[in-house]
Amino acid sequence: MLRLLLPLFALSALCCCDERAADQPLQPTSSPAPVEWVDSPEFSGHNAYTHCAAICALGPRYSGSAAYEAQLSYLEKHLHAAGWKTARDTFTAPNGTKMCNLRAFKTNQPAPLLLSCHIDTKINVSPDFVSADDGASGAAVLIELARVLGDFPVELIFLDGEEAFAPSMSETDGLYGSKFDVARRNGKLPRWQINLDMVGGRNKTIAIPSLDTSDFMYAQYADAIRALGFSEEHWTVWPGGYLDDHVPYLEAGVDSLNLIAVFSGSNWWHTPRDNMNRICPRSLHESGIITLQLIRQLLSGKESSDAQ
């Protein structure tokens, strides 16, 4: 199959959130306007928003910090309430920093599909750097998904050490948690992985990396967009690759899809502007329901129409 890229985009406003609020500061202990909890069998972007706010209220959650430990406890509490078992996998980065991945599963049988996100924040940015989109948004979507996934044979993993210690990520600095998890599995890897990174921002445009996406996973992504009636301007393809937590799995033979928002050239990434003022319940909702659609497609065993 010859793959055609979905139209590359010009960023434009989604109707649910006003971009002008995104640059306003928010202290780590502040709370956004409360959102009523939705008790429904369906995925709720409002619930994911509430989780995102609670995680950000912990402050900077860099590897080895007390706030990172509090985040693990928060995730475990809600995962256990939704009927999931959890396991902490601890390890040490080359510079001696203690790290911990959190896995969630329903049974001890290997799952064919892994859903992942990173939950560490970059260190030494600012005391009020809460990294709402770059970390907390993916975790918020996964926690809400855990509530509604039922008996789908999937595993969740909340990864530590995605962020580099140096200002910029490199082949040797960053992705510590995903590299550790691939090695820990000792060849017993899932068939597919969906990684979520920066999936809750107002006016977001998700652009999967072309160089890191197989024709099969691209077709699944395109089918999901069509099935949900999503805009191809805001769910598209980036003409390149990313160093992100899908790469170690991809290199180990896992067919991976990285759902990641465009952040190049932004004025918020790795700054205190990445706060709850950036986050939009509708963006979280869209990211959740497209992940559910992809789960259904992958686990149904039905080939995508574009892959035939």
Summary of the structure (lengths in Angstrom):
residues: 308
radius of gyration: 17.8
end to end distance: 7.7
largest distance: 51.3
contacts: 1048
relative contact order: 0.21
helix: 35%
strand: 17%
